[in-house]
Amino acid sequence: MDLEDESRLSLDREHMFDKVVTPSDVGKLNRLVIPKQHAEKHFPLGQAASDKGLLLSFEDNTTGKPWSFRYSYWNSSQSYVMTKGWSRFVKDKHLDAGDVVSFLRGTGPHGRDRLYIACARRPPAAPPMLPVVAAHAPPPVFWPSAAYVSPQMLYLRAGVQALEPVVRAQERKRVRLFGVNLECPQAPEGESGGGSDRTVLARWSAVAAAAEVVQGPRPVPGP
C-alpha cells in the first residue's frame, strides 16, 4: 500500500444510510433499489440526468477498491436504482438477502466529494426462547372435579344398586356401621338366629370396606 492509498483510507467519513438488500436486489434483475428519501437527499438527479442517469463512483470502505454504478430513475416503477456494475459487486462480496450495504461520504476539504461503500453480513437470528422449568418444581397434581367418577366408584355404586331390591323387598331397620347409618331388612317372622340380618350386614360390610379403599381411611380424631 503506497502513501496515496494510506491517505485515502485515513480520510474521515460520515455515514449516510444503510440498505438491507432484498432477494430482488441480489437476484436476476441486476439492480439495487435506493429508498426514495435517501436517493433524493444524497444522490439528487438533475433534470438532464433524470432521463439517462449518471455514473456514481465509490471506494471500498475497507480496501479502497473502486466501484462504479449506473444510477438512474425508473419511471415505470417510480424508483431510484443502481444498475450497471451492481451485479459485479454482488458476486464479489457474495451478498445474500438480508445483508446490509452502507453508504458513506468523506468529510473535510479533501474528502467531501468522495463516496464510500461497505457491506456486512446479516445479523444472526436470535435463538428461540425456551420455557424455563425449575428442577425442584413439583409435578402437576390432578384434582378431580365434582363430575369425575372413578371406575372404583362406579363399581361401588353398582354394588349398592344391586343390594337395593333385596332391601326394598323386605321391612327395613337402621344399623350404624363404620359411622354410617345403614338400612337393613328385618328377619321374617319364624326365622331364627337373624340369618337374613347377618347376610345383609355382611354385604354392607363389604361395600363399606370398598368405600374405605376408594376414599381412604377415615381420619382419627386427636386427643
C-alpha positions as a Markdown table, in Angstrom:
| # | Residue | x | y | z |
|---|---|---|---|---|
| 1 | Met | 0.0 | 0.0 | 0.0 |
| 2 | Asp | 1.5 | 3.3 | -1.1 |
| 3 | Leu | 1.2 | 6.7 | 0.6 |
| 4 | Glu | -1.7 | 7.7 | -1.6 |
| 5 | Asp | -3.7 | 4.6 | -0.6 |
| 6 | Glu | -3.0 | 5.3 | 3.0 |
| 7 | Ser | -4.2 | 8.9 | 2.8 |
| 8 | Arg | -7.4 | 7.7 | 1.2 |
| 9 | Leu | -8.1 | 5.2 | 3.9 |
| 10 | Ser | -7.3 | 7.7 | 6.6 |
| 11 | Leu | -9.8 | 10.3 | 5.5 |
| 12 | Asp | -12.7 | 11.0 | 7.8 |
| 13 | Arg | -16.1 | 9.8 | 6.7 |
| 14 | Glu | -19.7 | 10.3 | 7.7 |
| 15 | His | -22.4 | 7.7 | 7.5 |
| 16 | Met | -25.2 | 8.5 | 5.1 |
| 17 | Phe | -27.6 | 5.5 | 5.2 |
| 18 | Asp | -27.9 | 1.7 | 5.2 |
| 19 | Lys | -29.8 | -0.5 | 2.8 |
| 20 | Val | -30.8 | -4.1 | 3.8 |
| 21 | Val | -30.7 | -5.9 | 0.4 |
| 22 | Thr | -33.8 | -7.8 | -0.6 |
| 23 | Pro | -34.0 | -11.0 | -2.7 |
| 24 | Ser | -34.7 | -8.9 | -5.8 |
| 25 | Asp | -31.7 | -6.7 | -5.1 |
| 26 | Val | -29.4 | -9.7 | -5.3 |
| 27 | Gly | -31.4 | -11.6 | -7.9 |
| 28 | Lys | -31.5 | -11.7 | -11.7 |
| 29 | Leu | -32.8 | -8.1 | -12.0 |
| 30 | Asn | -29.2 | -6.8 | -11.5 |
| 31 | Arg | -30.2 | -3.7 | -9.8 |
| 32 | Leu | -30.3 | -2.1 | -6.3 |
| 33 | Val | -33.3 | 0.0 | -5.3 |
| 34 | Ile | -32.3 | 3.1 | -3.3 |
| 35 | Pro | -35.0 | 4.3 | -0.9 |
| 36 | Lys | -36.5 | 7.5 | -2.2 |
| 37 | Gln | -35.8 | 9.6 | 0.9 |
| 38 | His | -32.1 | 8.7 | 0.8 |
| 39 | Ala | -31.8 | 8.9 | -3.0 |
| 40 | Glu | -33.2 | 12.5 | -3.2 |
| 41 | Lys | -31.2 | 13.6 | -0.2 |
| 42 | His | -27.7 | 12.1 | -1.0 |
| 43 | Phe | -27.9 | 11.4 | -4.8 |
| 44 | Pro | -30.1 | 14.0 | -6.3 |
| 45 | Leu | -30.7 | 13.8 | -10.1 |
| 46 | Gly | -31.0 | 17.0 | -12.1 |
| 47 | Gln | -33.4 | 17.3 | -15.0 |
| 48 | Ala | -30.8 | 16.4 | -17.5 |
| 49 | Ala | -29.6 | 13.3 | -15.6 |
| 50 | Ser | -33.1 | 12.0 | -14.9 |
| 51 | Asp | -33.5 | 10.6 | -18.4 |
| 52 | Lys | -30.1 | 8.9 | -18.9 |
| 53 | Gly | -28.9 | 8.7 | -15.3 |
| 54 | Leu | -25.3 | 9.2 | -14.2 |
| 55 | Leu | -22.3 | 7.2 | -13.1 |
| 56 | Leu | -21.6 | 7.2 | -9.3 |
| 57 | Ser | -18.1 | 6.2 | -8.3 |
| 58 | Phe | -17.4 | 4.7 | -4.8 |
| 59 | Glu | -14.4 | 3.4 | -3.0 |
| 60 | Asp | -14.5 | 0.2 | -0.9 |
| 61 | Asn | -14.6 | 1.4 | 2.7 |
| 62 | Thr | -12.1 | -1.3 | 3.8 |
| 63 | Thr | -9.7 | -1.9 | 0.9 |
| 64 | Gly | -10.1 | 1.3 | -1.2 |
| 65 | Lys | -11.1 | -0.7 | -4.3 |
| 66 | Pro | -13.1 | 1.4 | -6.8 |
| 67 | Trp | -16.7 | 0.6 | -7.7 |
| 68 | Ser | -18.9 | 2.4 | -10.3 |
| 69 | Phe | -22.6 | 2.1 | -10.7 |
| 70 | Arg | -25.1 | 3.5 | -13.2 |
| 71 | Tyr | -27.6 | 5.4 | -11.2 |
| 72 | Ser | -31.0 | 6.5 | -12.6 |
| 73 | Tyr | -34.7 | 6.9 | -12.0 |
| 74 | Trp | -37.2 | 4.4 | -13.4 |
| 75 | Asn | -40.5 | 5.9 | -14.4 |
| 76 | Ser | -42.1 | 2.5 | -14.7 |
| 77 | Ser | -41.7 | 1.7 | -11.0 |
| 78 | Gln | -41.0 | 5.2 | -9.8 |
| 79 | Ser | -37.9 | 4.2 | -8.1 |
| 80 | Tyr | -34.2 | 5.1 | -7.9 |
| 81 | Val | -31.9 | 2.3 | -8.9 |
| 82 | Met | -28.2 | 1.4 | -9.3 |
| 83 | Thr | -27.9 | -0.9 | -12.3 |
| 84 | Lys | -24.7 | -1.4 | -14.3 |
| 85 | Gly | -21.8 | -2.6 | -12.1 |
| 86 | Trp | -24.1 | -3.7 | -9.3 |
| 87 | Ser | -24.2 | -7.4 | -10.2 |
| 88 | Arg | -20.3 | -7.5 | -10.2 |
| 89 | Phe | -20.4 | -6.0 | -6.7 |
| 90 | Val | -22.9 | -8.7 | -5.5 |
| 91 | Lys | -20.8 | -11.5 | -6.8 |
| 92 | Asp | -17.5 | -10.1 | -5.4 |
| 93 | Lys | -19.0 | -9.6 | -1.9 |
| 94 | His | -21.1 | -12.8 | -2.0 |
| 95 | Leu | -24.2 | -10.8 | -1.0 |
| 96 | Asp | -27.3 | -12.6 | 0.2 |
| 97 | Ala | -30.8 | -11.3 | 1.0 |
| 98 | Gly | -30.7 | -9.7 | 4.5 |
| 99 | Asp | -27.1 | -8.4 | 4.2 |
| 100 | Val | -26.5 | -4.7 | 4.8 |
| 101 | Val | -24.9 | -2.3 | 2.4 |
| 102 | Ser | -23.7 | 1.0 | 3.8 |
| 103 | Phe | -23.1 | 4.3 | 2.0 |
| 104 | Leu | -20.6 | 6.9 | 3.4 |
| 105 | Arg | -19.2 | 10.2 | 2.3 |
| 106 | Gly | -15.9 | 11.8 | 3.0 |
| 107 | Thr | -15.6 | 14.9 | 5.2 |
| 108 | Gly | -13.2 | 17.8 | 5.2 |
| 109 | Pro | -11.8 | 19.8 | 2.2 |
| 110 | His | -10.1 | 16.7 | 0.7 |
| 111 | Gly | -12.8 | 14.2 | 1.1 |
| 112 | Arg | -16.2 | 15.8 | 0.7 |
| 113 | Asp | -16.6 | 14.7 | -2.9 |
| 114 | Arg | -15.6 | 11.1 | -2.2 |
| 115 | Leu | -18.2 | 8.3 | -1.8 |
| 116 | Tyr | -17.6 | 5.0 | 0.0 |
| 117 | Ile | -19.4 | 1.8 | 0.1 |
| 118 | Ala | -19.3 | -1.1 | 2.6 |
| 119 | Cys | -21.2 | -4.3 | 3.3 |
| 120 | Ala | -21.9 | -6.5 | 6.3 |
| 121 | Arg | -23.5 | -9.9 | 6.8 |
| 122 | Arg | -27.0 | -10.0 | 8.1 |
| 123 | Pro | -27.1 | -10.3 | 11.9 |
| 124 | Pro | -27.7 | -13.9 | 13.2 |
| 125 | Ala | -31.2 | -14.8 | 14.2 |
| 126 | Ala | -31.8 | -14.9 | 17.9 |
| 127 | Pro | -32.3 | -18.4 | 19.2 |
| 128 | Pro | -35.8 | -19.3 | 20.2 |
| 129 | Met | -36.8 | -18.8 | 23.8 |
| 130 | Leu | -37.4 | -22.0 | 25.7 |
| 131 | Pro | -39.6 | -22.1 | 28.8 |
| 132 | Val | -37.5 | -22.4 | 32.0 |
| 133 | Val | -38.7 | -25.1 | 34.3 |
| 134 | Ala | -37.2 | -25.2 | 37.8 |
| 135 | Ala | -35.5 | -28.5 | 38.7 |
| 136 | His | -37.3 | -28.7 | 42.0 |
| 137 | Ala | -40.7 | -27.9 | 40.7 |
| 138 | Pro | -43.3 | -30.4 | 42.0 |
| 139 | Pro | -45.1 | -32.5 | 39.4 |
| 140 | Pro | -48.6 | -31.2 | 38.5 |
| 141 | Val | -51.4 | -32.5 | 40.7 |
| 142 | Phe | -54.7 | -33.6 | 39.2 |
| 143 | Trp | -57.7 | -32.7 | 41.3 |
| 144 | Pro | -60.8 | -34.5 | 40.1 |
| 145 | Ser | -63.8 | -32.3 | 39.6 |
| 146 | Ala | -67.2 | -33.0 | 41.2 |
| 147 | Ala | -68.3 | -34.5 | 37.9 |
| 148 | Tyr | -65.4 | -37.0 | 37.9 |
| 149 | Val | -66.4 | -40.6 | 38.9 |
| 150 | Ser | -63.6 | -43.2 | 39.1 |
| 151 | Pro | -64.1 | -46.8 | 37.9 |
| 152 | Gln | -63.9 | -47.9 | 41.6 |
| 153 | Met | -66.8 | -45.6 | 42.5 |
| 154 | Leu | -68.9 | -46.9 | 39.5 |
| 155 | Tyr | -68.2 | -50.4 | 40.8 |
| 156 | Leu | -69.2 | -49.5 | 44.3 |
| 157 | Arg | -72.3 | -47.7 | 43.0 |
| 158 | Ala | -73.3 | -50.9 | 41.1 |
| 159 | Gly | -72.9 | -53.0 | 44.2 |
| 160 | Val | -75.2 | -50.7 | 46.2 |
| 161 | Gln | -77.8 | -50.6 | 43.5 |
| 162 | Ala | -77.7 | -54.4 | 43.3 |
| 163 | Leu | -78.5 | -54.6 | 47.0 |
| 164 | Glu | -81.3 | -52.1 | 47.0 |
| 165 | Pro | -84.0 | -54.5 | 45.5 |
| 166 | Val | -83.2 | -57.0 | 48.3 |
| 167 | Val | -83.6 | -54.4 | 51.0 |
| 168 | Arg | -86.7 | -52.8 | 49.5 |
| 169 | Ala | -88.4 | -56.2 | 49.2 |
| 170 | Gln | -88.4 | -56.5 | 53.0 |
| 171 | Glu | -89.1 | -54.4 | 56.0 |
| 172 | Arg | -86.0 | -52.3 | 56.9 |
| 173 | Lys | -84.4 | -51.3 | 60.1 |
| 174 | Arg | -81.5 | -48.9 | 60.6 |
| 175 | Val | -78.0 | -50.1 | 61.7 |
| 176 | Arg | -75.0 | -47.8 | 62.3 |
| 177 | Leu | -71.8 | -49.3 | 60.8 |
| 178 | Phe | -68.4 | -47.6 | 60.5 |
| 179 | Gly | -70.1 | -44.3 | 61.4 |
| 180 | Val | -72.7 | -44.7 | 58.5 |
| 181 | Asn | -76.4 | -45.3 | 59.0 |
| 182 | Leu | -77.4 | -48.4 | 57.0 |
| 183 | Glu | -80.9 | -49.6 | 56.2 |
| 184 | Cys | -81.1 | -53.4 | 56.9 |
| 185 | Pro | -84.1 | -55.7 | 56.4 |
| 186 | Gln | -85.6 | -57.4 | 59.4 |
| 187 | Ala | -85.8 | -61.2 | 59.5 |
| 188 | Pro | -89.2 | -62.5 | 58.6 |
| 189 | Glu | -91.3 | -63.9 | 61.4 |
| 190 | Gly | -90.5 | -67.5 | 62.1 |
| 191 | Glu | -86.8 | -67.3 | 61.1 |
| 192 | Ser | -84.4 | -67.8 | 64.0 |
| 193 | Gly | -80.9 | -66.5 | 64.5 |
| 194 | Gly | -81.4 | -63.4 | 62.4 |
| 195 | Gly | -79.6 | -65.1 | 59.4 |
| 196 | Ser | -81.1 | -62.5 | 57.0 |
| 197 | Asp | -79.7 | -59.6 | 59.1 |
| 198 | Arg | -76.3 | -61.1 | 59.2 |
| 199 | Thr | -76.3 | -61.7 | 55.4 |
| 200 | Val | -77.3 | -58.1 | 54.6 |
| 201 | Leu | -74.8 | -56.8 | 57.2 |
| 202 | Ala | -72.1 | -58.9 | 55.7 |
| 203 | Arg | -72.9 | -57.4 | 52.2 |
| 204 | Trp | -72.9 | -53.9 | 53.6 |
| 205 | Ser | -69.6 | -54.5 | 55.4 |
| 206 | Ala | -68.1 | -55.4 | 52.0 |
| 207 | Val | -69.5 | -52.3 | 50.5 |
| 208 | Ala | -68.1 | -50.1 | 53.4 |
| 209 | Ala | -64.7 | -51.8 | 53.0 |
| 210 | Ala | -64.7 | -50.9 | 49.3 |
| 211 | Ala | -65.6 | -47.4 | 50.1 |
| 212 | Glu | -62.7 | -47.3 | 52.6 |
| 213 | Val | -60.3 | -48.3 | 49.8 |
| 214 | Val | -61.7 | -45.7 | 47.4 |
| 215 | Gln | -62.0 | -42.8 | 49.7 |
| 216 | Gly | -59.1 | -43.6 | 52.0 |
| 217 | Pro | -59.1 | -44.3 | 55.8 |
| 218 | Arg | -61.2 | -42.1 | 57.9 |
| 219 | Pro | -59.3 | -39.5 | 60.0 |
| 220 | Val | -58.8 | -40.4 | 63.6 |
| 221 | Pro | -59.8 | -37.5 | 65.9 |
| 222 | Gly | -57.0 | -36.2 | 68.1 |
| 223 | Pro | -57.0 | -36.2 | 71.8 |
